[in-house]
Amino acid sequence: MPTPDRDWNETYRDPQTAPWDTGRPSAQLRLLLESGVVKPCRALDLGCGTGTNVIFLAQQGFEATGVDLSEVAVQRAVEKARVANANANFVCASVLALPDFGEPFEFVFDRGCFHTLAKDQRSAFVGQVLRVTRPGSAYFLLCGNAKEPLDPGPPTVSEEEIRATFSRDLDIEWIREFRFDTAGLPKAPLGYAALMRRR
Ligand SMILES: C[S@@+](CC[C@H](N)C(=O)[O-])C[C@H]1O[C@@H](n2cnc3c(N)ncnc32)[C@H](O)[C@@H]1O
């Protein structure tokens, strides 16, 4: 189930309730960068949480910005970036009403944000992705996989739903299965990783 009404500040105050917040960069993001398909550029992490992947992107030479609804998560992200001496930017905002970031982003990353949205928020989400990107920009989605819902585990999305949501505006280059890294869940949840490019 999506979790649009969740109190994300409350979630981040209790580490037990944020098992995705491992403090380690996403293995899928690392693999994507190692493949050379995405090179350092202006990057936006949607629903960046406490900023681990934004800091990682900044350390890899990206001009990296993270946005999240939770002030608690964003405050932690700012502090983590300060300690890591990383040149990363953070904004507290909804992915459904993004601020004006100026120049478009060439890379948009999303580990676990899209899948929290309600179905009726999906087209607004795509509209926001289009608003902050340009033709050719990449969008890399990591979301829970409806083939294997887990409790406890992330909300899930089917491959058909990914295609139905994005394929009108983005070319889907590939969709692969993977298992999420987590802190403390009994079983690693199955996910979909989807690399898309804006037409
Ligand atoms: C499962 S967590 C993933 C966090 C981070 N991407 C990570 O990998 O650690 C989902 C994140 O999306 C954020 N979020 C949920 N709905 C949002 C919205 N409408 N706008 C911005 N952020 C949102 C939550 O605050 C939370 O940090």
The ligand as an ORCA input file, in Angstrom:
! r2SCAN-3c Opt
* xyz 0 1
  C      11.293      5.206      1.818
  S      11.895      6.800      2.193
  C      13.351      6.850      1.179
  C      14.313      7.947      1.579
  C      15.594      8.011      0.760
  N      15.339      8.105     -0.661
  C      16.483      6.839      1.038
  O      16.733      6.028      0.146
  O      16.978      6.737      2.181
  C      10.749      7.824      1.323
  C      11.057      9.296      1.465
  O      10.160     10.049      0.666
  C       9.796     11.217      1.395
  N       8.508     11.670      0.856
  C       7.313     11.045      0.903
  N       6.378     11.754      0.251
  C       7.001     12.870     -0.206
  C       6.579     14.003     -0.944
  N       5.312     14.154     -1.334
  N       7.495     14.943     -1.213
  C       8.794     14.832     -0.815
  N       9.254     13.769     -0.118
  C       8.366     12.815      0.183
  C       9.753     10.792      2.849
  O       9.888     11.857      3.739
  C      10.929      9.822      2.890
  O      12.125     10.479      3.236
*
